[in-house]
Amino acid sequence: MALLKAGGSTLLLLMMMCRQSLGQPSFSVDYHNDSFSKDGENFRYISGSIHYSRIPRVYWKDRLLKMYMAGLNAIQTYIPWNYHEVSPGRYSFSGDRDVEYFLKLAQDIGLLVILRPGPYICGEWDMGGLPAWLLSKKNIVLRSSDPDYIDAVDTWMGKLLPMIKPYLYQNGGPIITVQVENEYGSYFACDYNYLRHLTKLFRSYLGKEVVLFTTDGAGLRFLKCGSIQDLYATVDFGPGSNISKAFAAQRYAEPHGPLVNSEFYTGWLDHWGSNHSVVSSVAVAKSLNNILAVGANVNLYMFIGGTNFEYWNGANGPYSPQPTSYDYDAPLSEAGDLTEKYFALREVIRMYRKIPEGPLPPTTPKYAYGAVSMKKLQTVSDSLETLSFSGPVKSVYPQTFIELNQAFGYVLYRTTLPVNYNNSTPLSSPLNGIHDRAYVSVNGVAMGVLERNVALTINVTGEAGSQLDLLVENMGRINYGNHMNDFKGLVSNLTLGNEMLSDWTMYSLSIDEAVSQGLLGVGPTTLTEPPQPAGFSLPTFYEGSFRIPDGIPDLPQDSYIKLPNWRKGQIWINGFNLGRYWPTRGPQVTLFVPANILSTAAPNNVTVLELEGAPCDSTLCIVEFTATPILNATMQSDFQPSRRLYAKEDLL
């Protein structure tokens, strides 16, 4: 009875001492010594962010080993909800999505894990990791106590958290801390009931012993809505920040306990049309040293960025999508290369903890396979019967991607001109309803591009009854800020002159499936395609192949692919979706090609969907494999990024 009256803290201390005496692992916040406690001893982590969803599984070990050899004793990773629950109740945890294997591998290498399972993660990932199918409830309030949202979160966490529990440090696994939500203080909702619900949910599945934490910008206004009782509050900030002031903000929420910078920025994110972000190694190393000198815990975000393969990139608002590369100017490059920044940070870490002995895993070799000739296949409109697995959908007014049960990629919208338009007539999206780019044609003649926030009107001509096509591209959903209910497609009506267009036929396009199954090229030819205006062509598929000699040792190797004089589109190799290319806007020119998708046993197939204009009618119709990346070749653009270096959107 006396022990019970002594209070919960005494009981917790006795329980910890009992576990330690039995040799059971323990990890907790030591408020008395302003530290973490690991197995009864003071502990400080020096961690780095790595996102398994951005790195092929075959390279997880290589990247983790390089992190370990840099002197890190922990890694931090997100679990993107939409990467694993592709539709309600349909889960994927195999192959590149095998998060349990990733956790085991980290532990085998000797790294602890700081887990960030969301449900919202941000991370420049599509919709911040939230699945697009949540938007089937049109008025859903994401990241709040909205019952529809909570029901979906409860179901997802009911699947995920029991999988995670065996990997907690207390259970013999590598996970020392688990984040609840992410940067919630930067979101408009400020719903404490939501945070309380998540806290109770995580505790119910993971137990009372695990350290749960939050992360927010290092300012009181962020911590006001982002922190809550029973979740340890941490902050994030980058090089050049006032470290004392930043940690003073954390101390406002946590008067005692370890100092933690959960996101110390080694670089920064990119947007199409702006310069590739580069932060000097000297600045990052100096700030890291200052953080470690005050005894703080730190996670380097990112230690390796990786790649937004397929359609996984996010966007910021006002609408600014991120490119395929997530290189982030990190210590390990997009392809896992050892950089000057890697060695600079390793030397700083060496001053604070022992660096593992032994040789460093080398930078993976790159191979320039050279030029590959491409041949024209079919236009998208010619391929509709092949590409639209679900068939046409008719509606008076256009429907969104979600209404058409499509999350990513492309949808073709078709209607007819209501009257003759002999003179150029404006086709307009008066409510900025093109989400995100529409490639417009009339009777098979390209007219131009409508683009969200950029080009809301183009001029068209045509006779009454002419076929008007808009191939609409989802360029990635907003992942940060207050506008994450980011519907795609034609989200409002279009007008042609004074007429509002109606009676639409819509085709959801299963391009990835068609490419992987080798279905392109079957069907009507394009010999009768009408002449196209200078500078534009219809969205069209191209194909080529190349062989890798099987008699040369150590092939295949990683490579990069560039598309000289191509404009914008999507590219697949052997059916694997590498991502988007857009060299006319930049900054990214080359796309990373991991060796695991290449073959020496058979020809390697390259498929390109060029949306605006291939060089194949006037110059060499080739793509080129090179050994050198080009990530900073920005062309002239009026684009202004919405998130500056080391600043949250709310701070601008």
N, C-alpha and C positions, 0 to 999 in steps of 0.2 A: 504494500500500500504506500509506503514511504517513497518508493521509486516512482510510482504513478504520480504522486503529488509533486515530485520534483520537476515535472514538466516534460513535454515532448522532446526537447533538445537533449535532455539527459538520457532518455530512452534511446534516442537515435545514436548518441555517442556510445552507449553500452552495446547496442546491436552491432555497430561498426567494429568495436573492439572484439566482440565475440567472433564475428566473421573473420577478422584478421588472424585471430588465434587459431582458427580452424583452417587457415590458408586460403580462404575464399577471396576472390578479387573484389575490390571495392573502389568506387570513384564517386567523389562528392565535392561540393563547394565547402571550403574551410573558411568560414566568415571570421574566425578569430585571427587567422594568420594571413587574411586577404590573399588566398591562394586556392587552387584546386588541391584536393588530396587524393592520391592514387595509392591504394594499398597501404594507407596510413602515413604516407610521406608526402611532403610538399611536391607539387608537380606543375610544370609549365609546358604548354605545347607550342611548338613552332610548326605550323601546318601550311599546306598548300591546296588550292582548289583544283580539282580534276573532275570533269563531267563524263562519266562512262558513256552517256548517250551521244557524245560528240567524238568518240574514239572507237574504231573497230575493235572488237573483242580481242583479236589476235595481237593487238598492241597494248593492251592493258598492262601486262607484266612489264614490258619495256618502259612504259611511262612511269609506272609506280616505282620500279627499281631506280630510275634516274632521280625521282623525288627523294627516295630514301637515301641515296648516295649524296644528295645535296645537303643532308643533315636534318631533314625534316623528321619529326617523330609522329606526325599525324597527317592525314589528308581530310579534306572536306568535300562532300559531294551532294548534289541535288538528286531527288527522285522526281522526275517529271510525270505527273499523273497522266497527262494525255499520251505519253509515250508507252504506257502500259495498259490503260483501259481505252482501247481504240473506239469502242462503242459501249453503251451501258451493259455491264456484266460480261463483256468479252475482253479477257485479260491476256497479256503476252509477257512472259518472263523468261524467254529462251533466247539463245544466240546473243546478239548485241544487247539484248534487254535483260540478261541474266544477272540481276543486281546481287543475288546471293553469291554467285561465283565471284563477282567483283569484290564483295566484302571479305570472302575467304582468302582471296588472292592478296588483298591488302594486309590481312593479318599474317599470312604466311611470310610475307616480305619483312614484316616487323613494324608496320604502320598502324597506329590507332586511327579511328574514323570519327569524324564529326559529321553527323547525318542531318540533312535538311530535306525532309520529306514533304514539306508544304503544309496544306494542299496547294498553296500558291508559292511559286519560287522566283518569279521574275526571270533573271538569268539571260535576258535577251533571247528567250525561248518562246515559241509561238504561244500567245495568250498567257504568258507567265506560267506555263505548265498546266493550266486548267483546260479540260477537254472542251472542244468546240460544241459538242452535243449538249452542253449545259444551256446553250442559247436557244434550244428548241422551246424553252419557256421564255418568250420574248421579253418579258418585263422582269426577269430574274435579277436580283441584286447580288452580284458576286461578292464574295468575301464579307458576308454579313450573316445575320440570323434569319435571312429569308428561308422559309421552310423547305422550298424546293432545292435550294443550294445545300442546306444542312443535310437533307436526306441523302443527296448524292455523296457528300463528303463522308457521312457516317458509313455508307456502304463501301466506299473506296478504302477508307482507313480500316474498316472491319476486315478487308482482304489483306491490306499491306502490313499493318502493324503486327499482327500475329506472326507474319513471316520474318519481321525484323527482330522480334523479341529474343530469339535464341542468340543473336549476334551482339546483344548488349554486353558491355564489359563485365557486369556483375554475373552474367551467365556464361562467362568464358569466351566471349566474342571480342571484337575490336572496337565497338561503338562506345565512346565515352560520354558524348552529349548528343542530344537530339533537339533540333530547332522546331519551334511551333510557329507556323505561318512564316512571313518574311517581310520585313520593313513595313509593318502594318501602320506605323505612324505616318507614313507618306500617303496613305489612302484616305479618301474622303469620309468613309463610313464611320470610323472611330466607334465601333460597336463592341463595347466591353463584354456584352453577353456572348458575342461570337467567340472572343478570346477565352472566356470562361468555359464555354462549351468545348472548345478544342482542348483546353487544359484537362478537363474532366475526361474527354475521350482518349487522349494520349495516356493519361494515368491509368485508365481502366484496362488498356491493353498492354502497357509497358511496365506498369508497377510504380510504386512510390519511390524507389531508390534512384531511378535514372535521373540525371541532370537534364532538365528541359530548359531551353533558353529562347530568347528573342534577339533579333538584330534590327537596329534602326540607325538612321543617320545621327551623327554626333551633335545633336541639338536638342534643347529641351522640348521644342514643339513636336519633334518626332517621338521622343520618349513618352510624351504625355499620352498619346493614343496607342503607342506601340508596346508599352510595358504594362505588366499586370502581376499581381501577387502569384507566387508559386512558379513563375517563369523567370529565370535569371536573365537580367537585361544586359546586353552587350551593344557595342557601337561599331560603326564602320567609317573609315576615312582613308585618304590617300596621301602620297608624298607631298610635302609642302604644307600640310595642315599643322595647326597649332596643337601639338600633342597634349600639352597640359590642359588646354581648354577642352579638347575632345574627351579626354578621360574625366575631366571635371563634370561633363554632362552625364557620363555613365555613373559617376559617384552620386549624382542627384537622385538617380533611380536605385542605385545599389551602394549605400554608404560603406559597406564592407563586402569583401569577396575579391576574387581575382579581377584585375584589369584585363579586358579582352577587346581586341580589334578583330571582329569576325570577317571583315573584308578590307584588307590593306591592298590597295590597287597597284598592281605592278605595271599596268598599262591602262587601256581604256577601250571601249567598244567603238565600232565603226558604223557608219551609215552609207548607203549608196549616195554618191555625189559629193562626199566630203573627203578630206584627207585621211589616210590611214593613221590612226593614233600611234604616236611614238613618244615614249617617256624615257628619259635618259637613265642608264644603269646607275650613274653616280647619284642621281636624285633618289632613286628607289633604295639603293644601298644605304645612303645616309639616313633616310627616314626610318628604315628598318632597324638600323643600329640604335637610333634614339628611342624607338619603341621597346626594344629588348633591354636597353640600359635602365629603364624604369621598372623592369621586372614583369612587363606585361606579356600576356599570351597574344599570339598573332596568327592569323591565317592569311596567306598571300593569295589574293584573288586577281588574276588566275595564275597558277603555276604552269599549267598548260591549258590553252583554250580549246583547240581542236577545230571541228568543222560542223557547220549546220547543213548536214547532208539532207537530201530530199527537199522538204518544204518546212523545216523546223525552225527557221529563223523567226525572230520576233520583229517588233517595230515599236517606235516611240511616237508620242503625239506632240504637236500636230504631225500627221502621219509621215513617218520616216522609217522605212524598213531597213533592217540590217542585212549585210551581204552573206554569202555562203561561208566565207572564211570567218572563224572566230579566233584568229591568231592572237589578238589582244596585246600584241607586243610583250608576250609573257616570257619568263625565263626559258621555257621549252617552247619551241615554235609550234605552229599548227601541225607540222609533221613530226614533232618530237625531237627536233634538233637541239643540241646543246648550244646556247647562245652566250654572248659576252655577259648578259645580265645574269644568266645561270651561275657563272663562275664568280661574278661580283657578289651575289647574294650568298653563295656558298662560303665565301671568305668571311662575310659578316657573321653568318651562323656559327662558323668555326670558333669565333671568339666567345661563344656562349654555351656551346655543348660539343661533345666529341663527335667528329665526323666519322662515319663508318670507313673502315679500311678496305682496300682493294681497288681494282681498276673500275673506272666509270664505264657503263654501257655506252658504246659509241653511237654517234649520229648514224641513223640508218642511211645506207647509200641510195642515191637517186640515179635514175637512168633516163636518158633522152631517147625515146624510141623513134623520134623523128616525125616527119609529115605523114598524114594519112589522107588519101583522096576520099572525098565524100561525093555521093551521088544523090540526086534528088529523088524522093519517093512521092508522097502525096501531100496535098494540102490537108489541113484539119477538116475543112468542110467536105472534102472528097472522102474522108475516112470515117465519117460519122457512124456508119453502120458497124464498123469495126471497133470504134472507140467508145461508143455509148452502149455499155452493157445493159443498162436499165431501160433504154429506149426513150423516145421523146415524151415530154410532159407539156401539155397545153394549158395556158392560163390567160385570162384577159390582161392581167398585169404581171410584170416580171416577178419571179420568186427568188429568194436568196439561196445561197449555197445550202444553208441549214434546212430550209424548207424542201430543198431537193435531195436532202440526205447525203450531202457531200461536204467533207471537211476541208480538203486541200485541193490544190491544182487549178483546174480550168473548167469552165462551163461555157457552152456556146448558146447564145440567145439569138433567136431568129424571128423576124416579122417581115411585113411587106410595106412598101411606101404607099401611103393612102391616096396620094394624087401625084400628078407630074411635078417634078422639080427640075425644070430645064436650067434654071440659074442656080448658082451656089446658094444653098440654104443651110442655116445653122442647125446642126444636131447638137442638142444641149442636155446637160444634166444640171438643171437649175438648183437642185437641193444637194449638189455634190454627192450624188448617189452612185458613182462608179467606185466600187471597192474591189480591185484597186487600180487596174489598168484594163482598158478595153481596146481591142484591135478591130477596127471597123472596116467593113467592106460592103459594097453594093453590087449585086450580080457578079460576084467574083472579082471585083476590082477594088484594091485596097484604097481606103479613103484617109486613113490616119489613125491616131491614137488619142483616146480620152484617158485622162489620168487624174486620180483623186488629188484634190487640192492644187493641181498644177494646170491641167488643160480640161476645162469643163465644156468646151464647145469646139467642134470642127465643122467645116462646110462640106456638104455632100450634094450630089446631083443624081437624078435617076427618074425613070418613068413610073407611073402608077403601077403597082403590082410587082415592082422590082424587089428582089430578095435582099433584105438588110440583115447582115450578120454582125454580131459583136462577140468576139471571143474574150471572155473576162477572166483575168488572172488574179488569184489570191496571192498577194505578195508577202503575206505573213501578218498575223494578228498582233495588235498592240499588247505589249507585255508589261507595261509600267504606267502608273498614273490612274486617272479617274475615268478613262474611256475604254475599258477593256471589253465591254459588250460590243465587240467589233464584228458586225455582220459583213458577209462577203457577197459579191455578185452585183447585180443591179438592185440596190436597196431602196431606190425611189424611181419614179417614172421618168422617162425621157420625153423630150419634145423635139419635133422637127418643124422648124418655122413656128407657126402658131398651133400646130396640132400635137396633142399628146398621143404618143404611140401606144397601141394596145394589141391584143391578140397575139401573144407570144408563144413560140414553141421553143422549149429549152432542152438541151442535151447535156446531161452530166457525163463528163469524159473520164474514163478509166484508163488514162494514158500509161501509167506505170504497169498495169496488168497487161495491156496490149503489147508494150515493149518487151516485157519479160517473157511473154508467150510467143514472141516473134510473129505477131499478127499484122504488123505494118507492111504496106506494099501490096496487100491482097485487096483487090477491088478495082474501081474505075481509075483510069489513068488521068493524067493532067495535061494531055496533049492539046486539049481545046481551051486551056486557060487563056483568058483575054489578056491583052497587053496591060502591064502595070505602070503606074506613074513613077517617075524618077524618084528614087529614095525610099520606096516602099515596095513590099511584096506581101502576099498572103501568108499567114502562119503556115509553115511547111516543115515536113520531116525530111531529114537527110540521114544517110547511112554510109558507113565505111567499115573496113576491118583491117587488122594488121596481125602479123604473126610475131611471136617472141621466140627466138631460137632456143631450142631445148638443149643444145650442146654447150652453151655458155654457162659457167658456174654461177650460182647465186642469183639467177633470174627466176621469176620476175622480181623487180625492185620497184620501190615507190617512184612516182613521177608526178609531173604537173602537166596539165593540158591548157593550151591557149587557142583562141579562135581568131586568127588574123582577119580583120575586116568584117567579122560577123558583128551583129549589133546587140541582140538580147534574146535570151531563151533558156532552155533547160537541156541538160546533157545526161545521157546514160551510158555506162560501159558495162557490157555483158549483163544488161538488165538492171544494174545497180544505179540508182538515181544519185549522181554526184551533187546536184544542186543547180542553182541559177548562175548564169553568166550575164554580165552587162558591162562590157568593156567601154562602151560609149559613154557611160556615166561614171564608172570607176567607184572607189579606187582599185578594187580587185580586178585583175586581168586573168590570172591563171587559177585553175581549180586543182586542189590536191587530189591525187589519184593513189590510194593505198594499194600496195602490192597484192593484198589478199583478194582483190576483185579481178586480178589479171590471171591469165592462163598461158602456160607454155605448151599445153597439150592440144590446143585447138585455136583457131583464129579468134581474136578478140573483137567483138562487135562494138562499134561506136554509133549511137543514135543521138541526133540533135533535133530539137524542135526550135527552129528559128522563127521568132515572132514578128520581126520587122523587116528584115532584108538581109539575105545571105549574099556573099560575094560571088556566088557560083555562076552568074550570067556574064561577068565581065573579067574576073581575075581568077587566080587559082582557087579551086574549091577544096580547101584542105583544113584540117585541124592539125595541131602540132604538139607533140609530147616533148617536154623540155625538162632539164634537171634543176632549173632555177625558178623559184616563185617570183611573181610580180604582184605585190599587194598594195602598192602606193603609186598608182598612175592615174590620178584624178584628172578627168577632162573638165573643160570649162562648164560651170554650172551655177545657177542662181540659188541652189539648195543651201539652206542654213540648218545645221543640226539642232535638234531641240534639247539635247542634253550635253552640256559642256563637260570638259574633263573634271572629274571628281566632284560634280555637282548634281544633286537630285533636281528633278524638274521643278519641284516646289520652291527651290531656292533661287531660281532664275528671276 
